[in-house]
Amino acid sequence: MLWTRWLVLLLCWGATAGEQQADEREGFRAEIRADSRRQRSPPPVEPLDFGFVPSAVYDTHAYYEPGAVGILFHMVHAFLYVVQPNPFPKDLIVRVIQQNMGGIKIEEWRKPENVVLLLQWIHYEAGFLVCGTVGVVFVILVPIIGILFCVCRCCENCGGEMHQRQRKNADCQRGFYTASLVATTIFIILGVLISYAANHNISAQIKSTRRFINTNMRDLKTFANNTPAQIDYLTAQYTTAKNKVLSDLDNIGPLLGGRIHSQLEKEVVPSLDTALRMAGAMRETKEALENVSSSLEVLQEGTGKLQTSLSVERASLSNTLSDPACTNGAVSHTCNTIRSTLSQLGINADFSRLPDVSHSLGNVDTILKTDLSNIVQKGYSSFNDTPRLVKDQTKNIVSALPRVKGMLDKIGAEITGFSKMFPVEASLANFTIFLTEGQKNIESFYPQIDQMDFYRWIGCVAALCMIVLILAFNILGLLCGSCGYDKQATPTTRGCLSNTGGNLLMAGVGFTFIFVWLLMAIVTALFVVGGNVEKMMCEPLANRQLFKIIDTPYLVHPAKKNFLPGMLFQNPNIDLTLGSMYRECYENNGLYHALQLETMFNINSFLNRTVYNKDLAKVFESVQVDLQDITLLEQAGRDNLINFANSGIGQIDYAAFLAEVNKGVTLVDLLSFSTDLEAQADQLPRGALENALKGHASSIRQIHRDQVVPMEQAMSTLSQSIKQLQRTSSDLPVKVTNILSAIDAAEYLITHNASHVVKQETKNYVQSLVGYFKQYTAWVKNSLTAEVAQCKPISNIVDSMEIVACSFIVDSVNTFWFGLGGCCVLLIPSIIFSTKLAKYYRRMDTEDVFEDGQENWN
């Protein structure tokens, strides 16, 4: 047991060292716990890759498929269920063990509780008791009956008289006895075959047992050889967590500064973004004012030219309508209609009254001479320089880094030293040698086992040969009797072959009386033993009810709760049971979890020893970071924003501009007017008047194309720019004030509240370092639970023992007595049918004689 305890201690190295530091770490642990409660969401920790623990591959497959003989096994199980249908008496067995732990004395049976237990046990074993009693009675009565039968026949009674009386149904009776004996013989042959198959299966499976022994031994060696390497891998991976911590300590400036920057940017960056957007709005305002100024100039100049062109065209068209041809009655109506529309050829929008925006444009040009975007970018740069500031101001941490490294290296050396404290590898090597020698010792018994199995096989075959001998007499008797029987022969004149058949049948009856009671004694003994082993051991072991008995609290001793931990750890109060250990090993979990070693060696204490260190806490308590040198927006930028708010774009009469641009350039759409003019000209007779009116329509289209279209484009540009300026100038002073207030609030946060942010982020930074060790600890615990020292070989040994003992041996033995017992039972009717049938085959001494001298044997 010494090597197992060393293995247990090594698996739990994280829980035993460093206990002397518990008192000085208690205050720091309490502080960490309080901080963790105050912090609602812990900072994210970068996941570490510890790789994969070297895994072991086990060869044993504890599974058995009996094949065709399994049908016979199921038949036997069904028979045993009929004999013993009661459920497994777990509570009864527990009470029997607990009440008779000190040994059973004769006078103890008189106690009422023991009498009750005895009656309950008799009730449970009622089926076996009845069948066993029947077997014993069979063994006792059959020899007695055989002797009486022999004596009775010698006295020419019980069918011993060599005289056969005449009966009309003699042939029918002979046929019935023949068919019955044939059927009985066939069933006896089946029983012999069943017993022989079971006997052969035992020998075959005993050879297969060697495979289970070899694979289980090989798995135990694999378990012993791989466990030290797995433990070394666990201890070596401490370096991964340590190196990550040291790397973060080397980069404390960027990491801690980045954390502080991320925490402050929630307030700082939005304020700078609004200022940067306002700088863009300034440039857009300038472009809009320039568009307004240029568009207004184009419109004012174009209005004068358009007014002149329309006046000239209107006068010319009026002169054309004054032509004498318009006085004609058919034409005068059209001319009058055209004349009434001449007033529509005029200007609609008047841009000369719109105010000039050159003053506002000049103010904005002056404002843009100061590059607000550059000033805001300087604020971004100043704020983004936080990691450098933190790095410069945490040089004390960097100077303490060698001391921290030394402390962590000391912990790593302590872990490595502890893993080498116990000679586990030597113990496991000795265990491997022990397994090798044990396997050799077991293999040395293989010849004796084979020899004993051979003797067993010979004995079983000898028992079956007794049945075969009886069957031989029956079969030969049936063949000789059936072949030599002559219906015309009288009982006294039957042939030699027929007489031989009858004698063979009676010889079979004699050998039956000689052997059947001995065979039934064997059957009864095997039935009582094998049946109870199946019901009391194999079935409970298959459904794990047997574990529940062993795991019953206080079964072994009234003061010892659990048997297994009391035996392994001398601590019976640990909640460890054989059933739970088997389940964990069956699932191929680690021995640490299967034995619940965390109750004795808590791996979580490893975290207390490594991370929650008072010296490490003092190093981080000295962190002081001053961020007052950060300037988000210079005074020039502030003045620039204020001047933009007072630039005058808010005083522009946007309503007047929008009122004019929403009007049309002319009173009427010139294209529509020219189209209507051409349509009216087409109504006139062909001639000079028609051509003149069409010429005027073409001139009006030319005016629209050359003068109105450019003015409409300028009006569209003017409309868009005015609307943009109106949006920008809307509550502009309020917007600028809000921007400055947000920047002031961000600068106040940096100046006055940075110490709180620094302290909080420092704690978060420490927690991230702690998180690396927590990851390592969780990984170690998970590895110990599922990957290190996987105890599948232990469950394989239990399953292999169950397969060998129950499936290989008990099931085969039960099948053997099942077939042999069936033969013994069927030999009783065989005696009766053989005795009755022999009367029809043997040659009689006397026969019935009739007065008329005729004999009739029908």
N, C-alpha and C positions, 0 to 999 in steps of 0.2 A: 504493500500500500504506500510505501515511501515515495516511489517514483510518481504515483498518481497525485500525491499532495504537492510535490514539486511542480508538476505540470499545472495543477490548479493555481498555484501561487504565481507562476509565470504568466498564465493567461490573464491574471488580474493584477499585473504589476502596477497599473495606474492607481491602485487603491491603497497601497501599503506604505509608500515612502513619503517622507515629508510631513509626518504627523506632528513633529515637534514645532512646526511653524504655524499651527492652527490658531494659537492665541493672538499672535501679532497680525494675522491677516483678518481677524474677525471684524475689526472696525471698517476696513476697506470693503469687505464683502457686504456689510450692511449698507454702506454708502452706495455701492453699485446697485444693490437691490432696490433702494429707495429711488435712485435715478431711473431705473428701468420701469418702476411703477408710474413715475411722473411722465415718462416719455410714451406717448400713445402708440406711435409706430416706430419701431427700431429701424435704424438706417440699413439699407441693403448692404450685404457683404458679398464680395466677389467670391464665387464658388471655387474651391480648390480641387485639383485633380490628383487624387492619391493613387490612381492606377487600380489594378486588380490584384487581390490576394492570390498567391499561387494555389491553385485548386488541386484536389486529389481526385483521381478517377478510381472508383471501386469496381471490382469485377463480379462480385456476387450478385446474382439475380435470384432472390429468394422467392421463387415461384415454381409451382409444380402442377403440371397438367397430366393426370393419370392416363388419359387416352381411353381406349375401349374398356379397360378394367374399371374405369370410373363409374360405369353403369352398375357394376356389381357393388361398388362402394355405396352408391346411392340406395341400392336395394337394402343393404345391411343397415344404413342409417335410418331408412324408413321402418325397418323391422324394430330397431332399437327405440324409435320414437313410439311405436305401438306398445312396446314393452314398458317404456319409461316416458310418458308424455308430460310429466311434471316439469316445471321450469327449474332452472338451476337454483339450489337452496343456498343462496349466498348468506342470508341472515342466519340460517340454521348453522352453517359451518362456522361463521364468526362466533356465534354464541357457544358452540361446542369448544372451539379453541380457547376462548376467553375464560370459560368456566372450568376447564380442565388443563390450564396451563401448567400447573404444578404436578401433573400426573394423575391418572385415574386409579382410584382405589375401589375395592369391592364395596366397602360401606358407603362410598360416595354415590353409588347408583340408587340408593334408597332415598336420596333427597328428591323432593318433588320436582325441582327444576330439571334434574338429570333424567327423571322418569319421563317428563314432558319431552325433553330433547330426544330421548330414545324412541318414544312413540312417533314423533315427527320424522325421525330418521327411518323408522320402519315404514311409515306411510310413503315416504319418498322412494324407498327401495322395494315397494310392494311388488312391482312387476318383476324385478330380478329375483326376489324371494320366491315368488310363485313359480317362475320358470326354473329356478335352481332346485326347488323342492320337487318339481316334476321330473327333472333330470335325475335327482338322487333316487326317487322312487323307481324310475326306469332302471337305473343301474342295479338297484336291489332286487326288484321283482323279476326282471328278465332272466337272470340265471336260475332263480327259483322256479319260474314258470317253465324254463327250458328243461330242468331236471324232472319236474312233474310231468311234462309233456312226453319226455323220453320214457319214463317209467310207465306212464299210462299206455303208450303205444306198445311197449314190450309186453304188457298184459293184454294185448289185442283190443284195447279200447282207444278212444280218441282217434279213430281212423286207422288203428294198427291192425285190425282184422283184415286178412287178405281175402276179402269177399266183397263183391260189388253187387248191390241190389239193382234189380231192373226198374228203370224209370222212363216214362215216355218223353220227358224233356232232357234226357241225358246229353244229347248233342248241343242243345241250347246252353245248358250249364257249362259244358266243356268249352264252348266258344266264349262265353262270358268270362270264365276264369282265365282263359288264354289271353283275351284282349286286356283284361285287368292287369295280368302279370306283365304283359308287354308294355303297357302304359307305365306301370310302376317301375319297371326296369329302365325305361327311357328317362324318366324323371331322376332315378338314382344315378344314371350315367351323367345327366346334366349336373347333379350335385357333385359328382366326382370331378368333372371338368372344372367346375367353379372352384373347388378346393385346390385342384392342381394349379389352376391359373393364379390363385392367391399365393400358393406355395412358391411358384416360380417367380412371381412378382417380388416377393421378399428377397430372394437371392439376387435378382437383377437390380433392385433398388439399393441393396447394401453396397453393391459396387458403385452405384451413383453417389453414395454417401461420401466417397473419397473426393469427388469433385467439390462438394460443399465444404469439406474440411480444407482442401487446398485453397479454394478461393477465399474463404473466411480468414485463413491464416495470412494469405497474401494481402488482404484488405487491412488486417490489423498491422502488418508491417508497413504498408503504405501510410496508414494513420500515424504510426510512430515516427516514420521517416519524414513526413511532410510537416508535422506540427512544429518542430523547431524552426524550419524555414519560414513558415507562416508567421510565427511570433517575431522572428527577426525582421520580417517585412513590416510588421506593425510598428515596431520600435524605430525602424529606419525612416518611416514616413513622418515622424516628428520633425525631421529636417525640412520637409516641405512646408509645414506650417511655420517653423522658425524662420526659414529663409524669406517667406512672404512677409512676416512681421518686420524682419530686418530691412527688407526692401522698402516697405512703407515708411519705416523710420528714416532711412536714407533720403527719401523723397517727401519728408514731412512738409516742406514748403509748398510744393505744387499740390499735394494732396489736401493738407489742412487749409491752405489758401484757396484751393478750388472749392472746398466745402463752404468756407466763409463767403466766397464770391457767389456761389450758387444760392446761398441763403439770402444775401443782400440784393441780388439782381432781381428778385421779385418786386422790389420797390424802385430800384434805381433804373433799370433798363426801360420800363414803361415810361418814366418821366423823360428820359433822354430821347426815347422814340418819338414822343409827342413834339419835343423841340425840333428834332430832325424833320419831322413831317411839316412843321411850321416853316422851316427853312425852304423846303420844297414849295410850299404854298407861296412864299415870297417870290420865288422865280416865276411861278405860274402867274402870279398877279402882274408882274412886270410884262410878261408876254401878252396877257389879256389887255392891259392898258395900251400897249403898243398896237395891238390889233384894233382896239376901239379908236385910237387916234388916226391910224391910217385909213380904216374903213370910213370913218366920219369925213375925212378929207375927200375921199373918193366920192362919197355920196353927195356932199355939198357941191363939188365941182360938176358931177354928173347931172344934178338936178337942174342947174342953169342951162346946160347944153340941151337937155331933154325938153325943157320948157320952150326953148327957142325952136327946136325942130318941130314940136307939136303945133306951135302957133303958125309956123310957115305952112305946114301941111294942112292945117285947118283952113287957113285963108285960101290956099290953092284949091282945095276941094270945094270951098264955097263959090269960088269963081267958076269952077266947072259946072256947078249946079245952076249957075245963072245963064247958062247957054239957052238960046231960044228953043232948042229941041225939047227942053224940059217943060215947055208950055203945052205940049201936045197932051190931049186929054188922057191917053193911055199911059203916057210916061210921067205925067205930072205927079201922080200919086206916089210913084217910087222915088222921084226926086224929092218930094216933100218929106217922105219918110227918112231919107238919108240926111236931109238938111236938119231934121229934128235931133239927130244924134251927134251933130258936130260939137256940141258943148261937152261931150264925154272925152274928147281928145284934150286932156289936161293932166297936171301933176296932182297926186293925192297926198304923198308924204312930204313934209317940209323939214329938212334936216338942218336948215340954217339956224333954227332956234335952239338946237341942243347945245348943252354946255361943253366947254373945252376941258379935257382931262390931262392936259400937259402938266398942270401943277402937281397932281397926284403922281403922275408918271415920274416927274423929277424927284419927288420925295422918295419914291421906291428905288429909283436909281441910286440915290444917295445912300439909302439903307443897305442896298446890295453891295456897296463898296466894302462893307464888313462881311467877311465870309462866315456866316453863322454855322454852316455845315461843318466847316473846319473846326470851329470852336466846339461844337457838339462832339465831333470825333475825338478831340482832345479829352473831353470828359469820358468818352468810352474807353480811351486808352488809359486814362488815369485809373478808372475803376477796374479795368481788366488787368492792371498791374498789381492787383491785390496779392496773388501768389508770390510775386517777387518780394513785396513788402513783408509778407509772412516769413518767407525764407530768410530775409535779412534780420528779422527780429526774433527768429527762433534758433539762433546760432548756439544758444545754451543747450538746446536739445541735441544738436549735432555733436557738441563737445561731450555730452553725456552718453553718446551712442556706444563708445567702446565699453563703458560700464554695463549698459543694457545688454550688449552682445555677450559680454562675459557672464552675466546672470543667466541668460537664455542658454548659453553653451553649458553652463554648470548644470542646469536642469536636464539638458540632453544627455550630459555625461552621467547624471544620476539615473536617468531612465535606462541607459545602456548598461550601467553598472549593476542596476537591479536585475536586468534580464540575464546577466551573467552570474548573479549571486548564487543561483542554485544549479547544480550539475544536471540540468534537464537532458541535455544531449547525451551525456554518459548514461543517465538512467534509461532513456529511451533506447539507446544502443544495447544496454543490458536486456531491456525488455524484448528487443528484436532477437537477441541471441536466445532468450528464454523461449520465444515463440518458435524459433528454428529448432531448438532442441526438443521442445514439446511436440512439434510436428514430426520430428524423427522418431520420438518415442511412440507416438500414435501409429506411425507407419510401420513400426516394428511389430505392432500387434495385428497388422493386416493378415499375415499367414494364419495366426491363431483364430482370428475372426472368420476367415474363409473356411478353416477346418471346422470350427463350431457350426458355421452355417451349413457346411456340407453334411455334418451329422444331423442337424435339424432337418435339412432337406430329405435325408435318408429316412429319418423317423416319420416324417409326414407322408412320404411316398409309401413307407411300409404300412402305415395306417390306411392309406388309400388302396393299397394292394389287397388288404383284407376285404374291402368292399368289392374290388375288382374280381377277387376269387369267387365271392358269392355271386356276382354278376355273371361270371363265366359259367358257373353251374346252372344258373337260371337260363342263360341264353342257349347253352348246349342242351339243357333239358328241353327247352321249347323246340329247338331244331330237331332233336332226335325224336321227341314225342310226336311232333306234328308230321314229320316225314315218315315215321314208322307206324303211325296209327292206321288201322284198317277197320272200316266200319263193319265188314262182314265177319271179322274175327270176334270170337266170344272172349270174355274177360280171362278165361283160363288158357286161351289159345293165342293170346297176343304175341307179336313178334319180339325178337330180341332187341331191335332198335327202339321200339316203343317202350319196352321194359327198361332199357338203359336210360331213356329220357326221364321216365318217372323216378328212377333211382338218383339221377343227377339232381333233379329238383329237390328230392328229400335230402341229398347231401348239402345242397345250398341252404336248406332249412337248418340243418345241423350246424353248419359253420356260422350261420347267422346267430344262433343261440350262443355259440362259443365267443364270437367277436363283438357283437353289437353292444353288449353292456360295457365292455372295455372302451369301445369307441365313444359311447355316450358319456362315460366318465371323463374322457378327454374333452369332449364338447362342452360338458357342464362346467368343468374347470376353466376352460378358455372363455366361455360365455360370461361367467361371473367376473373374471378378471378383466378381459378385454372390453366387455360391455361397460363396466363401471369406469374403466380408464377413459373410454370414449366419452361417456356422459359427464364424468367428474373432472377430467383433465383436458381432453382434446377440444371438446365443444366450448367450454369456458375459455380456453386459451385462444380459440379462433375468434370468438366474439368479445374477447378481452374482459370477460367477467372475472376471470381468475385474478387479474390485476386489482380489481376492486376489493377482493378479499384481502390480498396482501397489503393494499393501501388503506385498509380500514384503520381509522385512528385508534390508538391505544390497544392494538391487537396483541402485540408482543408483550407489552408491559403496561400496567395501569398508569405509570408516570411518564411513559414515552409515547408521544403522540404519533410520530411517523417513523416507520421502520428504516427506510432507506437513508435519510439524512443522519439518523442516529448511528447507523453503521459506518457511513462514510466520513461524517464530520463531527461525530459525537455531539450533535445538536439536534435532537428529535423534534424540536419545535419549528424547524424550517418547513415551509409548505411545499415539500418535494415528495412526489409519489412515483412509484415504479411505472404506473400507467402514463403519467405526464412525461416522464423521461423517455419511455418507449415511443410515444407520439412524436416528440421533438426529434428523436434520432431517426424515426421512420421518415420524417420529412427532411432528413439530412441537414438539420441545423447543427450549430456548434455545441460543443460540450459545455461551454460556459453558460449558455442559455438552457441547455437540457438539464443541467444540475442546479440551475438557479443560483449560480455562484454570486450573482449580484447582491444577494442577501448577506453574503459574508464579505465579499470584496467589491465595494461599489466603485465602478470605474469612473463615475462622475467626480469623485474626489480628486481625480487627476487634474481637472480644470482648476480646482481650488489651489492646488500646489503650484501650477505653472503660471496662470494668468493673474489671478487676484493677488498680486504681490504689492506689498506696501511701498517698497523702493520704486517700483515702476510707477505707482500712483504719484509719488512725490515729484518724479521727473516731469510729469505732465501738469502738475499743479503750478509749476513755475512758468508756464507759457504765458507771455504777455505780448499782445499785438496792438499797435497804435495805428489807426487808419485815418488820422486827422489830416494827413497830407493829401488825401484824395480830394480833388476839386472837380465837380461835375460840370459846372457852367461858369465861365469867367464873366467878369462884370461887363466886358464889351458885348458879350452875347446877351446878357440881360438888357442892356441899353438898346441893343439892336431889336429885340422883341418889343420893347416899349415904344420905340420910334415907329415900328411897323404898325402897331395899334393906333398911333397918332398920325399916320401918313395921309389921311384925308380920303381914303377910298370909301370910308363909311358915309361921307357927305355927298357923294355923287347922286344926282337925281336919276336913279335907275328906272323910276316909273315913267319919266318923260322919254327915255331911250326906248323902253319896251313899248310905249304907246305908238311911237313912230315906226319902229321896225315891224310891228304887227300890222301896219297899214300896207296897202299895195303901193307900188311905185307910181302907177297911173290910176285914173279914175275907172278905166275900163281895161279889160285884157285886150291888148292891141292885136293879138293873134285872132281872137274871136271877132273883134271889130272888122279886121281885114277880111276874114272869111265871110262874114255877113255882107260886107260891101260887094264882094265878088258875086255872091249869090244874087243880090239885088241887080247887079249889072247884067247878069245873065238873063234877067227878066225883060231887059230893054231890047229894042230892035237893034240889029247889028248896025254898027256905024261908029262914028267918032266918039259919041258920048259913052258908049259901052267901053271902048278901048281906054278912054280917059279915066273912067272910074276904076278899071282894073289896074291901070298904072298907079293910081293913088293907093289901092290895096297893097300893091307890091312895095310902095314906098313906106307904108306904115309897118309892114313886116321887117323891112330893112332897119327902121328905127328901133324896133323891138330887139332885133338881133344885135345891133351894134351898141345900143345904149341901155336898154332896159335890163337885159340879161346880166351885164357886168354889175349893174347897180343891185340887182337881186342877190348876186353872190356876195357882194360887200355887205348887204343887209343881213344875210345869214351869218357871216363872220361876226358882224357887230352884235347880233342877237346872242350867239353862243358866248362871246367874251363878256357881255354885260351880265348874263346869267351867272357865269363863273365868278365874276367880281362880286355879284350880289351874295352868292353863297359864302365866299371868303370873308367878306366884310360883315356878314351877319354875326353879331355878338363877338366881334373880334377882340375888343378889350377884355371881355370875360374869358375868352379862350386863352389869351396871353397870360392873364392873371392866374388861371388854373395851371398853366404850364409852369410858371414860376413858383407857384405854391407847391406843386408836386416835386420840383427839383429841390426846393428848400426843405421839404419833408424828408427826401432821400438823403440830403446832406446832413440833416439833423440826426437821422438814424445812424449814419456812418460815424458822426462825430460823438454822439452821446450814448448810443445803444450798442456800439460795436463790441464793447467789452462783454456784454451779455451774450451776443451772438458768438463771439470768439470762445467764451466759456462753454456754451452749449455745443458748438461744433467740435471743440476739443474733446468733450465727453463722447460725442458721437464717433470721433476719430478713435478714441480709446476703445469704444465698444466694437468698432470694426476690427481692431487688433484682437480683442477678446473673441470676436466671431470666428477668426481663423482657428483659434484653439478649440472653440466649441465645435467647429466643423470636424477637426481632427478627432476630438473626443467622441462625437456622434458616429464618425466613421469607424473608429475603433470598436465602439460598442456594437454597431451593426455588423461589423466583420466578425467580432467574437460571437455574435448571435447566430450568424448564418454561414460564415465562410471558414472560420478558423477551427481546426480540430473537429471537422464534421463527423458526427458519431453514427453515421449510417451503418458501419460495421457492427455496432452493438445491437441494433434492431435486426440486422441481418443474421446475427448469431441466434437471436431468439426465434426468428422466423425459420431459420435452417433447422434448429432443434425441433420446432413444431412439425416441419415437413418430414424430417427423418423419423421422429418418434411416432407421430400420428398418421401421416399420409403413407409413409413407407412401411411401417411395422404394424401399428395398431389396426389400421384399416385392412391390411392384408391378413393379419391374424383373425380379425373378426369375420372377414370374408371366408377364411378357411373353415372356421367352426360353423359358419352359416351353411356352407355347402355340405360339410360332413354331418352336421346335425340333421339337415334335411334327408340325407341318405339313411341315417339311423332311424328316423321316424318312418320313412317309407319302407324300411325293411320289415316292419311289423305287418303291414298288409301283404308284403311280399311273402312272409311266412304262411299266411292264411291262404293266399291264392296258389302258392306252390304246393302246399299240402293237399288242397282240394283238387288241383289239376293232376297231381301225381297219381291219384286214384284211377284216372281215366287212361293212364299210360302204362302203369305197372301190370305185370301178369299176376292174376289172382289165383289163389289155391282152390276156391270153390266158386260156384255160380248158381243162379236160380235155374231150376228145372221144372218144366210144365208137363202136365199129364198127357197132353196130346202129342208129346214128343217133339214139339216144335218150339223153337226159341226165337224170339223176336227182339233184336237189339237196335232199337231205333233211337 
